[in-house]
Amino acid sequence: MRREGKARVWEKHQKAIPSADEPGGNKWGFVRSCLLQAVAPFTEGIIHKVMTGKGNKGLGMDIRESAGHTSCGAIGFHGDVTMLETQMVVAARNFSMAHYDLGVDNFFCTCVTSFGNYCEIIELWEHEPELLEYTKKTLEETTGRKFWIPKVSGGRPSVVHASDVIYANIKKLAKKAEFSLDGVKATDHLGCHYSKIFPDESVGGGEFPRLLAGMIEAYGGELVDYPERRHCCGMGFRQCAIPENRGYTAACVYKKMKSLKKTDPDCKLMITNCPGCGVFLDAEQGTIAQVMGEKFDVHVMNYAQLAGLMLGYDPFKDCGFNVKYVPIEPLLDKIGMEYDKSKTQKERRRPFGP
């Protein structure tokens, strides 16, 4: 009975995400993340390489973006700068451009805040007819565009996150991988806006978070659980943006890292799917080292960087490890990936020029 109950809960968190080999799964429209563009632009570069790369360098997918699409605007909404109705028209414009300009039916975003924002908007359209009509009317009046709601793989109205697309193809990527996590202990950190706000829209939700854990295990890594595994990274738009609140962000990172170290001091790899989490879980380790003199040296990377690394992409030029606080070289040594050891660590972090 208990097993049947768990199976029902697990089924609740499944999404119809077609793999690259399934009908509709090879062509996607997508929108970029303003936060990724600002603080971690390498992420979308390696996402594109992994998804479109040929042969053993990727999935060979056709992913398309409209040159005129915009940010989802969620940062403005969460910061009480823009109104919900504005968000809806912005979302409708991006959806319309993807479908009518690019000819795609499936749609993903690269930011988990965008994911949560779009999930909220689609749900409100379903339950609040007056908001749906307002959006359609305003979209046509201001842009002349026709309204369209994504329905991933022809199913119910929905969007997915880029990490969902990678997860749907994880077995294929693992077979293509040049390197593995064999002998490496790793843990995961899911973005709050992916797994906690609309858990029914995420793979596994907050109860059975298999998205990143499944990737770690597919590449041969040993998954590590620890008490603060689901604790927020502490970024928060009002924390990281206001200097007086930065201490809260660092405190959250410290709490997580302290818990991980106490549980398993040999676990030095953390995989994320959130732009902010990936930046702050890494960078605040530097703050903690300066302020408290305590070092954790946990490598923090997102799902796309991990895929790129496993497929043999250059860790610095392609995957973006040149901008990380925690040096990636110890992990490269462990998985057997070669890099230019004639250069200093500082020189390796300047791959695009002198």
FIKEZA-383152 format. One record per atom (N, C-alpha, C): x, y, z; residue in one letter. Coordinates in steps of 0.1 Angstrom, whole numbers, padded with zeros to 4 digits, always signed. Example, Ala and Ser with C-alpha at 12.3 -4.5 7.8 and 13.67 -1.06 7.14 Angstrom:
! FIKEZA-383152
+0132-0057+0078A
+0123-0045+0078A
+0132-0033+0078A
+0128-0022+0071S
+0137-0011+0071S
+0129+0000+0079S
This chain:
! FIKEZA-383152
+0008-0012+0000M
+0000+0000+0000M
+0009+0013+0000M
+0019+0013+0008R
+0028+0024+0009R
+0035+0026-0004R
+0040+0015-0011R
+0046+0016-0023R
+0037+0022-0034R
+0024+0017-0034E
+0014+0022-0043E
+0012+0037-0042E
+0011+0042-0029G
+0009+0056-0026G
+0021+0064-0032G
+0033+0059-0030K
+0045+0067-0035K
+0044+0067-0050K
+0040+0056-0056A
+0039+0056-0071A
+0029+0066-0076A
+0018+0068-0069R
+0008+0078-0073R
+0014+0092-0072R
+0021+0094-0061V
+0027+0108-0059V
+0037+0110-0070V
+0045+0100-0073W
+0056+0101-0083W
+0050+0104-0097W
+0039+0097-0100E
+0032+0099-0113E
+0027+0113-0114E
+0023+0119-0103K
+0018+0133-0103K
+0028+0143-0108K
+0041+0140-0107H
+0051+0149-0110H
+0058+0146-0124H
+0052+0138-0132Q
+0057+0135-0145Q
+0052+0145-0155Q
+0061+0148-0165K
+0057+0157-0176K
+0060+0150-0189K
+0052+0152-0199A
+0055+0147-0212A
+0065+0155-0220A
+0078+0152-0218I
+0089+0159-0224I
+0095+0150-0235I
+0092+0152-0247P
+0097+0143-0258P
+0113+0144-0259P
+0119+0132-0261S
+0133+0132-0263S
+0136+0136-0277S
+0149+0137-0281A
+0152+0141-0294A
+0148+0131-0305A
+0146+0119-0301D
+0143+0108-0310D
+0128+0106-0312D
+0120+0113-0304E
+0105+0112-0304E
+0099+0123-0312E
+0087+0121-0317P
+0080+0131-0325P
+0079+0144-0318P
+0084+0154-0324G
+0083+0168-0319G
+0095+0171-0310G
+0102+0162-0306G
+0113+0164-0296G
+0126+0169-0302G
+0127+0170-0315N
+0139+0175-0321N
+0139+0190-0325N
+0128+0196-0323K
+0126+0211-0327K
+0120+0218-0315K
+0127+0228-0310W
+0122+0236-0299W
+0124+0251-0301W
+0115+0259-0296G
+0117+0273-0295G
+0121+0276-0280G
+0130+0286-0278F
+0134+0289-0265F
+0136+0304-0263F
+0136+0308-0250V
+0139+0322-0247V
+0150+0322-0237V
+0158+0332-0238R
+0170+0333-0229R
+0167+0339-0215R
+0177+0340-0207S
+0175+0345-0193S
+0183+0358-0191S
+0177+0368-0186C
+0184+0381-0184C
+0195+0379-0173C
+0192+0371-0163L
+0202+0369-0152L
+0214+0361-0158L
+0211+0351-0166L
+0222+0343-0171L
+0231+0352-0180L
+0224+0360-0188Q
+0232+0369-0197Q
+0241+0379-0189Q
+0236+0382-0177A
+0244+0392-0169A
+0255+0386-0161A
+0252+0374-0155V
+0262+0369-0145V
+0268+0356-0150V
+0262+0349-0159A
+0268+0336-0163A
+0265+0333-0178A
+0269+0342-0187P
+0266+0340-0201P
+0270+0327-0207P
+0281+0321-0202F
+0286+0308-0207F
+0275+0297-0207F
+0266+0298-0197T
+0256+0288-0196T
+0248+0285-0208T
+0242+0296-0214E
+0234+0294-0226E
+0243+0290-0238E
+0255+0293-0238G
+0264+0289-0248G
+0266+0274-0248G
+0268+0268-0236I
+0270+0253-0235I
+0257+0246-0237I
+0246+0252-0233I
+0233+0246-0235I
+0231+0244-0250I
+0234+0255-0258H
+0233+0254-0273H
+0242+0243-0279H
+0254+0243-0274K
+0264+0233-0279K
+0259+0219-0276K
+0255+0216-0264V
+0250+0202-0260V
+0238+0198-0268V
+0228+0208-0270M
+0216+0204-0277M
+0217+0203-0292M
+0226+0211-0298T
+0227+0211-0312T
+0239+0204-0318T
+0249+0201-0309G
+0261+0194-0314G
+0258+0181-0321G
+0266+0178-0331K
+0265+0166-0339K
+0273+0154-0333K
+0269+0142-0337G
+0276+0130-0333G
+0277+0129-0318G
+0289+0127-0313N
+0291+0125-0299N
+0293+0138-0291N
+0291+0149-0298K
+0292+0162-0292K
+0278+0168-0288K
+0268+0161-0290G
+0255+0166-0286G
+0243+0158-0291G
+0231+0165-0291L
+0219+0158-0294L
+0214+0160-0308L
+0221+0169-0316G
+0217+0172-0329G
+0203+0178-0331G
+0199+0186-0321M
+0185+0191-0321M
+0185+0205-0329M
+0173+0209-0333D
+0171+0222-0339D
+0164+0230-0329D
+0171+0240-0323I
+0166+0249-0313I
+0166+0263-0319I
+0155+0270-0317R
+0153+0283-0324R
+0149+0294-0314R
+0155+0306-0316E
+0151+0317-0308E
+0148+0329-0317E
+0138+0337-0313S
+0135+0349-0321S
+0144+0360-0317S
+0149+0367-0326A
+0158+0378-0323A
+0151+0390-0316A
+0138+0390-0316G
+0131+0401-0309G
+0125+0397-0296G
+0128+0385-0291H
+0121+0381-0278H
+0128+0389-0267H
+0121+0390-0256T
+0125+0397-0244T
+0127+0389-0232T
+0132+0395-0221S
+0132+0388-0208S
+0117+0386-0204S
+0115+0376-0195C
+0101+0374-0191C
+0096+0385-0181C
+0106+0393-0176G
+0102+0404-0167G
+0099+0400-0153G
+0102+0388-0149A
+0098+0383-0135A
+0105+0390-0124A
+0118+0394-0127I
+0125+0402-0117I
+0118+0415-0113I
+0113+0421-0124G
+0105+0434-0121G
+0093+0431-0113G
+0086+0420-0117F
+0074+0416-0110F
+0076+0413-0095F
+0086+0405-0093H
+0089+0401-0079H
+0095+0413-0071H
+0100+0423-0078G
+0105+0434-0071G
+0095+0446-0070G
+0082+0442-0073D
+0071+0452-0072D
+0073+0464-0082D
+0079+0462-0093V
+0081+0472-0103V
+0070+0471-0114V
+0067+0459-0118T
+0057+0457-0129T
+0045+0450-0124T
+0034+0451-0131M
+0022+0444-0127M
+0020+0431-0133M
+0012+0423-0127L
+0009+0409-0132L
+0004+0410-0147L
-0005+0419-0150E
-0011+0420-0163E
+0000+0423-0173E
+0010+0431-0170T
+0021+0434-0179T
+0029+0421-0182T
+0031+0413-0171Q
+0038+0400-0173Q
+0031+0391-0183Q
+0018+0391-0182M
+0011+0382-0191M
+0012+0386-0205M
+0012+0399-0208V
+0013+0404-0222V
+0027+0401-0227V
+0037+0403-0219V
+0051+0400-0222V
+0053+0385-0226V
+0047+0377-0217A
+0048+0362-0219A
+0041+0358-0232A
+0029+0364-0235A
+0021+0361-0247A
+0029+0365-0259A
+0036+0376-0259R
+0044+0381-0270R
+0055+0371-0273R
+0062+0366-0263N
+0073+0357-0265N
+0067+0343-0270N
+0056+0339-0265F
+0050+0326-0270F
+0046+0328-0285F
+0040+0339-0288S
+0035+0342-0302S
+0047+0342-0311S
+0058+0348-0308M
+0069+0349-0317M
+0075+0335-0319M
+0076+0327-0308A
+0081+0314-0310A
+0073+0305-0320A
+0060+0306-0318H
+0051+0297-0327H
+0049+0303-0341H
+0046+0315-0342Y
+0042+0321-0355Y
+0054+0325-0363Y
+0065+0330-0357D
+0077+0334-0364D
+0087+0323-0366D
+0088+0314-0357L
+0098+0303-0358L
+0092+0290-0362L
+0079+0288-0361G
+0073+0276-0365G
+0075+0264-0356G
+0075+0267-0343V
+0077+0256-0333V
+0065+0254-0324V
+0063+0242-0319D
+0052+0239-0310D
+0057+0237-0296D
+0069+0232-0295N
+0075+0230-0281N
+0083+0242-0277N
+0083+0245-0264F
+0089+0257-0259F
+0096+0255-0245F
+0108+0259-0244F
+0115+0259-0231F
+0122+0272-0228F
+0125+0274-0215C
+0132+0286-0211C
+0144+0282-0204C
+0154+0291-0203T
+0167+0287-0197T
+0168+0291-0182T
+0158+0299-0178C
+0158+0304-0164C
+0147+0298-0156C
+0150+0294-0143V
+0139+0288-0135V
+0129+0298-0130V
+0133+0311-0129T
+0124+0321-0125T
+0114+0324-0137T
+0119+0323-0149S
+0110+0324-0161S
+0101+0312-0161S
+0106+0301-0158F
+0098+0288-0157F
+0086+0290-0148F
+0089+0294-0135G
+0079+0297-0125G
+0069+0307-0130G
+0075+0318-0136N
+0066+0329-0141N
+0056+0324-0151N
+0061+0317-0161Y
+0053+0312-0172Y
+0043+0302-0167Y
+0047+0293-0157C
+0037+0284-0152C
+0026+0291-0145C
+0029+0302-0137E
+0019+0309-0130E
+0009+0316-0140E
+0015+0322-0150I
+0007+0329-0160I
-0003+0319-0167I
+0002+0308-0172I
-0006+0298-0179I
-0017+0293-0170I
-0014+0291-0157E
-0024+0286-0147E
-0035+0297-0145E
-0031+0309-0144L
-0041+0320-0143L
-0050+0322-0155L
-0044+0320-0167W
-0052+0320-0179W
-0062+0309-0179W
-0059+0298-0174E
-0068+0287-0173E
-0080+0289-0164E
-0077+0296-0153H
-0087+0298-0142H
-0093+0312-0141H
-0087+0321-0148E
-0093+0335-0148E
-0095+0340-0162E
-0107+0337-0167P
-0110+0340-0181P
-0109+0355-0185P
-0111+0364-0175E
-0110+0378-0178E
-0096+0382-0180E
-0086+0376-0173L
-0072+0378-0175L
-0068+0373-0189L
-0073+0362-0193L
-0070+0356-0206L
-0075+0366-0217L
-0087+0371-0216E
-0092+0380-0226E
-0085+0393-0226E
-0081+0398-0214Y
-0073+0410-0213Y
-0060+0409-0221Y
-0053+0397-0219T
-0040+0395-0225T
-0042+0394-0240T
-0052+0387-0245K
-0054+0386-0259K
-0056+0399-0266K
-0065+0407-0259K
-0069+0420-0265K
-0057+0430-0265K
-0049+0430-0254T
-0038+0439-0253T
-0027+0435-0262T
-0024+0422-0263L
-0014+0417-0272L
-0017+0422-0287L
-0029+0420-0291E
-0033+0424-0305E
-0032+0439-0307E
-0037+0446-0297E
-0037+0461-0298E
-0023+0467-0298E
-0014+0461-0290T
-0001+0467-0289T
+0010+0462-0298T
+0008+0449-0303T
+0018+0443-0311T
+0012+0438-0325T
-0001+0437-0325G
-0007+0431-0338G
-0005+0416-0339G
-0001+0410-0328R
+0002+0396-0328R
-0010+0387-0324R
-0010+0374-0329K
-0020+0365-0325K
-0016+0357-0312K
-0025+0354-0304F
-0023+0347-0292F
-0020+0332-0294F
-0011+0326-0286W
-0008+0312-0287W
-0003+0307-0273W
-0007+0296-0268I
-0002+0290-0256I
+0006+0277-0259I
+0018+0276-0254P
+0026+0264-0257P
+0019+0252-0251P
+0019+0241-0258K
+0014+0228-0253K
+0025+0218-0256K
+0034+0216-0247V
+0045+0207-0250V
+0041+0193-0254V
+0047+0190-0266S
+0044+0177-0272S
+0029+0175-0274S
+0021+0186-0277G
+0007+0185-0280G
-0002+0182-0268G
+0004+0183-0256G
-0004+0180-0244G
-0011+0192-0239G
-0012+0193-0226R
-0019+0204-0219R
-0011+0217-0220R
-0016+0228-0218P
-0009+0241-0218P
+0003+0240-0208P
+0015+0242-0213S
+0027+0241-0204S
+0039+0246-0211S
+0049+0249-0203V
+0063+0251-0208V
+0072+0242-0200V
+0084+0240-0204V
+0094+0232-0197V
+0107+0241-0195V
+0115+0236-0186H
+0128+0243-0184H
+0139+0235-0192H
+0150+0242-0196A
+0160+0236-0204A
+0166+0223-0197A
+0166+0223-0184S
+0171+0211-0177S
+0162+0199-0179S
+0149+0202-0181D
+0139+0192-0184D
+0142+0185-0197D
+0146+0193-0207V
+0150+0188-0220V
+0162+0179-0219V
+0172+0184-0212I
+0184+0176-0210I
+0181+0163-0203I
+0172+0163-0193Y
+0168+0151-0185Y
+0161+0141-0194Y
+0153+0146-0203A
+0145+0137-0212A
+0155+0130-0222A
+0167+0135-0223N
+0177+0129-0232N
+0189+0124-0225N
+0188+0122-0212I
+0200+0119-0204I
+0206+0106-0207I
+0198+0096-0210K
+0204+0083-0214K
+0212+0084-0226K
+0207+0091-0236K
+0214+0093-0249K
+0227+0101-0246K
+0227+0111-0238L
+0239+0118-0235L
+0249+0110-0228L
+0245+0102-0218A
+0254+0093-0211A
+0261+0083-0220A
+0254+0078-0230K
+0260+0069-0240K
+0271+0076-0248K
+0269+0089-0251K
+0278+0096-0259K
+0290+0102-0251K
+0289+0101-0238A
+0299+0108-0229A
+0313+0102-0231A
+0322+0112-0231E
+0337+0108-0232E
+0342+0106-0218E
+0337+0112-0208F
+0341+0111-0195F
+0329+0107-0186F
+0333+0103-0173S
+0322+0098-0164S
+0325+0104-0150S
+0315+0102-0141L
+0317+0106-0127L
+0320+0094-0119L
+0325+0084-0125D
+0328+0072-0117D
+0338+0075-0106D
+0334+0071-0094G
+0343+0074-0083G
+0341+0088-0077G
+0332+0096-0082V
+0329+0110-0078V
+0316+0111-0070V
+0317+0116-0058K
+0305+0119-0050K
+0300+0132-0053K
+0287+0133-0055A
+0280+0146-0059A
+0266+0147-0053A
+0262+0159-0052T
+0248+0162-0047T
+0242+0172-0057T
+0229+0174-0055D
+0221+0183-0063D
+0215+0195-0056D
+0212+0205-0063H
+0205+0217-0057H
+0196+0222-0067H
+0183+0220-0065L
+0172+0225-0074L
+0168+0239-0071L
+0166+0247-0081G
+0162+0261-0079G
+0148+0261-0073G
+0146+0270-0063C
+0132+0271-0057C
+0121+0274-0067C
+0124+0282-0077H
+0114+0286-0087H
+0111+0274-0096H
+0119+0264-0096Y
+0116+0252-0104Y
+0108+0242-0096Y
+0112+0239-0084S
+0107+0227-0077S
+0097+0231-0065S
+0097+0243-0061K
+0089+0246-0049K
+0076+0254-0052K
+0077+0263-0062I
+0065+0272-0064I
+0054+0264-0071I
+0058+0257-0082F
+0048+0248-0089F
+0054+0234-0090F
+0054+0227-0079P
+0060+0214-0079P
+0054+0204-0088P
+0041+0206-0091D
+0035+0196-0101D
+0040+0198-0115D
+0046+0209-0118E
+0052+0212-0131E
+0066+0208-0132E
+0072+0203-0122S
+0087+0199-0122S
+0088+0184-0121S
+0099+0179-0127V
+0101+0165-0127V
+0104+0160-0112V
+0095+0154-0106G
+0097+0149-0092G
+0093+0159-0081G
+0091+0172-0085G
+0088+0182-0075G
+0097+0183-0064G
+0093+0186-0052G
+0101+0187-0040G
+0102+0174-0033G
+0093+0165-0036E
+0092+0152-0029E
+0101+0141-0035E
+0101+0141-0048F
+0110+0131-0055F
+0118+0138-0065F
+0128+0146-0061P
+0136+0154-0070P
+0146+0146-0078P
+0141+0140-0089R
+0150+0132-0097R
+0157+0139-0108R
+0153+0151-0111L
+0159+0158-0123L
+0174+0158-0123L
+0180+0164-0114L
+0195+0165-0113L
+0201+0153-0108L
+0194+0146-0098A
+0200+0134-0092A
+0201+0123-0103A
+0191+0123-0112G
+0191+0113-0123G
+0203+0116-0132G
+0206+0128-0134M
+0218+0131-0143M
+0231+0127-0137M
+0232+0129-0124I
+0244+0125-0116I
+0246+0110-0118I
+0236+0103-0115E
+0237+0088-0116E
+0239+0083-0130E
+0233+0090-0140A
+0234+0085-0153A
+0249+0086-0158A
+0256+0096-0153Y
+0270+0098-0156Y
+0279+0089-0147Y
+0273+0081-0138G
+0281+0072-0130G
+0285+0078-0116G
+0280+0089-0112G
+0284+0095-0099G
+0276+0089-0088G
+0281+0091-0076E
+0275+0086-0064E
+0267+0097-0057E
+0254+0096-0056L
+0246+0107-0051L
+0247+0107-0036L
+0249+0119-0031V
+0250+0122-0016V
+0238+0130-0011V
+0231+0125-0001D
+0220+0132+0005D
+0226+0138+0018D
+0220+0150+0022Y
+0225+0156+0035Y
+0213+0165+0040Y
+0213+0168+0053P
+0201+0175+0059P
+0197+0187+0052P
+0206+0196+0047E
+0202+0209+0041E
+0201+0208+0026E
+0200+0197+0021R
+0200+0195+0006R
+0189+0204-0001R
+0177+0205+0005R
+0167+0213-0001R
+0166+0228+0004R
+0176+0232+0012H
+0176+0245+0017H
+0179+0255+0006H
+0173+0266+0005C
+0175+0277-0005C
+0189+0282-0005C
+0194+0286-0016C
+0208+0291-0017C
+0209+0305-0011C
+0197+0311-0009G
+0197+0324-0002G
+0198+0336-0011G
+0198+0334-0024M
+0200+0345-0034M
+0189+0355-0032M
+0176+0352-0035G
+0165+0361-0033G
+0167+0374-0039G
+0158+0380-0047F
+0161+0392-0054F
+0163+0404-0044F
+0157+0403-0033R
+0159+0414-0023R
+0171+0412-0014R
+0177+0400-0015Q
+0189+0397-0007Q
+0201+0401-0015Q
+0203+0395-0027C
+0215+0398-0034C
+0217+0412-0040C
+0205+0418-0042A
+0206+0432-0049A
+0208+0443-0039A
+0205+0440-0026I
+0206+0451-0016I
+0218+0448-0007I
+0229+0456-0007P
+0241+0453+0000P
+0239+0449+0015P
+0229+0456+0021E
+0227+0454+0036E
+0221+0440+0038E
+0216+0433+0028N
+0210+0420+0030N
+0219+0409+0025N
+0231+0412+0020R
+0240+0402+0014R
+0244+0391+0025R
+0244+0395+0037G
+0248+0386+0048G
+0239+0374+0049G
+0226+0376+0045Y
+0216+0365+0045Y
+0220+0355+0035Y
+0223+0359+0023T
+0227+0350+0012T
+0239+0342+0016T
+0250+0348+0021A
+0262+0341+0026A
+0259+0331+0037A
+0250+0335+0046A
+0246+0326+0057A
+0239+0314+0052A
+0230+0315+0042C
+0224+0303+0036C
+0234+0294+0030C
+0243+0299+0022V
+0253+0291+0016V
+0262+0284+0026V
+0265+0291+0037Y
+0273+0286+0048Y
+0266+0274+0054Y
+0253+0276+0057K
+0245+0265+0063K
+0245+0253+0054K
+0243+0254+0041K
+0243+0243+0032K
+0257+0236+0032K
+0267+0244+0030M
+0281+0238+0029M
+0285+0231+0041M
+0282+0237+0053K
+0286+0232+0066K
+0279+0218+0068K
+0266+0217+0064S
+0259+0205+0065S
+0264+0194+0056S
+0268+0198+0043L
+0273+0188+0034L
+0287+0183+0039L
+0295+0192+0044K
+0308+0188+0048K
+0307+0179+0060K
+0298+0181+0069K
+0296+0173+0081K
+0291+0159+0077K
+0282+0159+0067T
+0276+0146+0063T
+0286+0138+0055T
+0293+0144+0045D
+0302+0137+0037D
+0313+0146+0032D
+0324+0147+0039P
+0335+0157+0035P
+0341+0154+0022P
+0339+0142+0016D
+0344+0138+0003D
+0336+0143-0008D
+0324+0148-0005C
+0315+0152-0016C
+0319+0167-0020C
+0324+0168-0032K
+0329+0181-0036K
+0323+0186-0049K
+0311+0181-0052L
+0305+0185-0065L
+0290+0187-0062L
+0285+0199-0067M
+0271+0202-0065M
+0265+0207-0079M
+0254+0200-0083I
+0248+0203-0096I
+0236+0212-0094I
+0234+0222-0101T
+0222+0231-0100T
+0215+0232-0114T
+0203+0238-0113N
+0196+0242-0126N
+0191+0256-0125N
+0195+0264-0116C
+0191+0278-0114C
+0203+0287-0117C
+0201+0298-0125P
+0212+0308-0127P
+0217+0314-0114P
+0208+0319-0106G
+0213+0325-0093G
+0220+0315-0084G
+0214+0303-0082C
+0220+0293-0073C
+0234+0290-0078C
+0236+0288-0091G
+0249+0284-0096G
+0259+0295-0093G
+0256+0307-0093V
+0265+0318-0091V
+0268+0320-0076V
+0257+0320-0068F
+0259+0324-0054F
+0265+0312-0045F
+0261+0300-0049L
+0266+0288-0041L
+0282+0287-0044L
+0286+0292-0055D
+0301+0292-0058D
+0307+0305-0052D
+0302+0316-0056A
+0309+0329-0052A
+0309+0332-0037A
+0298+0328-0030E
+0297+0331-0016E
+0307+0322-0008E
+0312+0311-0014Q
+0323+0304-0007Q
+0335+0312-0006Q
+0337+0322-0015G
+0348+0331-0014G
+0346+0341-0003G
+0333+0346-0002T
+0330+0355+0009T
+0332+0348+0023T
+0328+0335+0024I
+0329+0328+0037I
+0344+0326+0040I
+0352+0323+0030A
+0366+0321+0032A
+0373+0334+0037A
+0369+0346+0031Q
+0374+0358+0035Q
+0370+0363+0049Q
+0357+0361+0052V
+0351+0366+0065V
+0354+0356+0076V
+0352+0343+0073M
+0353+0334+0084M
+0365+0325+0084M
+0373+0326+0073G
+0385+0318+0072G
+0382+0303+0070G
+0370+0299+0066E
+0367+0285+0064E
+0365+0282+0049E
+0371+0272+0044K
+0370+0268+0030K
+0363+0255+0028K
+0355+0254+0018F
+0347+0242+0015F
+0351+0236+0002F
+0355+0244-0008D
+0360+0239-0021D
+0351+0229-0028D
+0338+0233-0028V
+0328+0225-0035V
+0326+0231-0049V
+0328+0222-0059H
+0326+0227-0073H
+0311+0228-0075H
+0306+0240-0079V
+0292+0242-0082V
+0291+0244-0097V
+0283+0236-0104M
+0281+0237-0118M
+0266+0234-0122M
+0262+0239-0133N
+0248+0236-0137N
+0248+0223-0146N
+0236+0219-0149Y
+0234+0206-0156Y
+0240+0207-0170Y
+0240+0219-0177A
+0246+0220-0190A
+0261+0220-0190A
+0267+0226-0179Q
+0281+0225-0178Q
+0286+0211-0175Q
+0278+0204-0167L
+0281+0190-0165L
+0280+0182-0178L
+0270+0184-0185A
+0268+0176-0198A
+0280+0180-0207A
+0284+0193-0208G
+0295+0197-0217G
+0308+0190-0213G
+0310+0190-0200L
+0322+0184-0194L
+0323+0169-0198L
+0311+0162-0196M
+0311+0148-0199M
+0313+0145-0214M
+0308+0154-0222L
+0310+0152-0237L
+0323+0156-0242L
+0332+0162-0233G
+0345+0165-0237G
+0347+0180-0242G
+0338+0188-0240Y
+0340+0202-0243Y
+0350+0209-0234Y
+0357+0219-0240D
+0368+0226-0232D
+0362+0232-0219D
+0367+0229-0208P
+0361+0233-0195P
+0362+0248-0193P
+0371+0255-0200F
+0373+0269-0198F
+0366+0277-0210F
+0370+0274-0222K
+0364+0281-0234K
+0350+0278-0236K
+0346+0266-0234D
+0332+0262-0237D
+0323+0262-0225D
+0327+0256-0214C
+0319+0254-0203C
+0318+0265-0193C
+0328+0275-0193G
+0327+0286-0185G
+0333+0285-0171G
+0342+0275-0169F
+0347+0273-0155F
+0358+0283-0153F
+0361+0292-0163N
+0371+0302-0160N
+0366+0313-0151N
+0353+0314-0149V
+0347+0324-0141V
+0343+0319-0127V
+0346+0307-0123K
+0342+0302-0111K
+0352+0305-0100K
+0347+0307-0087Y
+0356+0310-0076Y
+0364+0297-0072Y
+0357+0286-0071V
+0363+0273-0067V
+0370+0267-0080V
+0383+0265-0080P
+0390+0260-0091P
+0385+0246-0095P
+0383+0244-0108I
+0377+0232-0113I
+0388+0221-0115I
+0401+0225-0115E
+0411+0216-0119E
+0412+0203-0111E
+0409+0203-0097P
+0409+0190-0090P
+0399+0180-0095P
+0387+0185-0100L
+0377+0176-0105L
+0381+0171-0119L
+0388+0180-0127L
+0393+0175-0140L
+0403+0164-0138L
+0412+0166-0129D
+0422+0155-0126D
+0415+0142-0122D
+0404+0143-0114K
+0397+0131-0110K
+0390+0123-0121K
+0385+0131-0130I
+0378+0124-0141I
+0387+0121-0153I
+0399+0125-0152G
+0409+0122-0163G
+0409+0132-0175G
+0404+0144-0173M
+0403+0153-0184M
+0416+0161-0184M
+0423+0162-0196E
+0435+0169-0197E
+0433+0184-0199E
+0442+0192-0194Y
+0442+0206-0197Y
+0456+0211-0196Y
+0458+0224-0200D
+0472+0229-0202D
+0478+0232-0188D
+0486+0223-0183K
+0492+0225-0170K
+0505+0234-0171K
+0509+0237-0183S
+0520+0246-0184S
+0516+0261-0181S
+0503+0263-0181K
+0498+0277-0178K
+0495+0277-0163K
+0495+0289-0157T
+0491+0290-0143T
+0476+0290-0143T
+0471+0288-0131Q
+0456+0288-0129Q
+0450+0301-0134Q
+0457+0312-0132K
+0452+0325-0136K
+0452+0326-0151K
+0462+0321-0158E
+0463+0321-0172E
+0452+0312-0179E
+0449+0301-0172R
+0438+0293-0178R
+0425+0299-0177R
+0423+0309-0169R
+0411+0316-0167R
+0410+0328-0177R
+0419+0329-0186R
+0419+0340-0196R
+0420+0334-0210R
+0411+0325-0214P
+0413+0317-0226P
+0410+0325-0239P
+0405+0338-0238F
+0400+0345-0250F
+0410+0356-0254F
+0422+0356-0248G
+0431+0366-0252G
+0442+0367-0241G
+0452+0377-0243P
+0463+0378-0234P
+0458+0382-0220P
